[in-house]
Amino acid sequence: MRRVVFSLSSAEFAKLVGTSRGGLAMSCREVFERGSSPTEVEGPIPLKEARDVHAGAWD
């Protein structure tokens, strides 16, 4: 993967998911920095729709 564009920061996503599930609190950039090939990471790009797709998924 050479490029990733995302909308929700890891902090914003954590607010949607909540803390009771546990999980990995790591940003997209941190994940791809540890990869074996370079990946350009662009974001967060503010989009209302980014939150909408998660509606009800984490209840």
Backbone hydrogen bonds in HBPLUS format (Angstrom, degrees):
<---DONOR---> <-ACCEPTOR-->    atom                        ^
c    i                          cat <-CA-CA->   ^        H-A-AA   ^      H-
h    n   atom  resd res      DA  || num        DHA   H-A  angle D-A-AA Bond
n    s   type  num  typ     dist DA aas  dist angle  dist       angle   num
A0040-GLU N   A0002-ARG O   2.77 MM  38  6.03 163.3  1.80 145.9 140.0     1
A0004-VAL N   A0040-GLU O   2.79 MM  36  6.23 151.4  1.87 161.2 171.1     2
A0042-GLU N   A0004-VAL O   2.84 MM  38  6.19 164.1  1.86 163.8 169.2     3
A0006-PHE N   A0042-GLU O   3.02 MM  36  6.52 155.8  2.08 161.1 168.9     4
A0045-ILE N   A0006-PHE O   2.95 MM  39  6.24 150.4  2.04 134.9 144.0     5
A0013-PHE N   A0009-SER O   2.92 MM   4  6.16 161.6  1.96 154.6 159.9     6
A0014-ALA N   A0010-SER O   2.96 MM   4  6.06 154.9  2.02 140.9 147.8     7
A0015-LYS N   A0011-ALA O   3.15 MM   4  6.43 145.4  2.27 140.9 149.3     8
A0016-LEU N   A0012-GLU O   3.29 MM   4  6.66 146.7  2.41 142.0 150.0     9
A0016-LEU N   A0013-PHE O   3.03 MM   3  5.16 121.5  2.38  98.7 113.3    10
A0017-VAL N   A0013-PHE O   2.99 MM   4  6.28 160.3  2.03 156.8 162.2    11
A0018-GLY N   A0014-ALA O   2.77 MM   4  5.58 157.5  1.82 146.3 153.1    12
A0022-GLY N   A0019-THR O   3.30 MM   3  5.70 163.0  2.33 111.9 116.9    13
A0026-MET N   A0024-LEU O   3.11 MM   2  5.74 123.5  2.44 106.1  90.5    14
A0031-VAL N   A0027-SER O   3.15 MM   4  6.51 157.8  2.20 152.2 157.6    15
A0032-PHE N   A0028-CYS O   3.11 MM   4  6.41 171.1  2.12 159.3 159.9    16
A0033-GLU N   A0029-ARG O   2.86 MM   4  5.97 142.8  2.00 148.9 159.5    17
A0034-ARG N   A0031-VAL O   3.23 MM   3  5.59 143.4  2.37 104.5 114.1    18
A0035-GLY N   A0032-PHE O   3.14 MM   3  5.06 161.4  2.17 102.2 107.7    19
A0050-ALA N   A0047-LEU O   3.11 MM   3  5.44 146.5  2.22 105.9 115.2    20
A0051-ARG N   A0048-LYS O   3.13 MM   3  5.84 141.4  2.28 117.7 125.3    21
A0052-ASP N   A0048-LYS O   3.41 MM   4  6.71 156.5  2.47 142.5 149.2    22
A0053-VAL N   A0049-GLU O   3.23 MM   4  6.43 153.6  2.30 155.5 156.3    23
A0054-HIS N   A0051-ARG O   3.07 MM   3  5.61 153.7  2.15 114.2 122.2    24
A0055-ALA N   A0052-ASP O   3.05 MM   3  5.30 164.4  2.07 113.2 118.3    25
A0057-ALA N   A0054-HIS O   2.96 MM   3  5.31 155.2  2.03 125.5 133.1    26
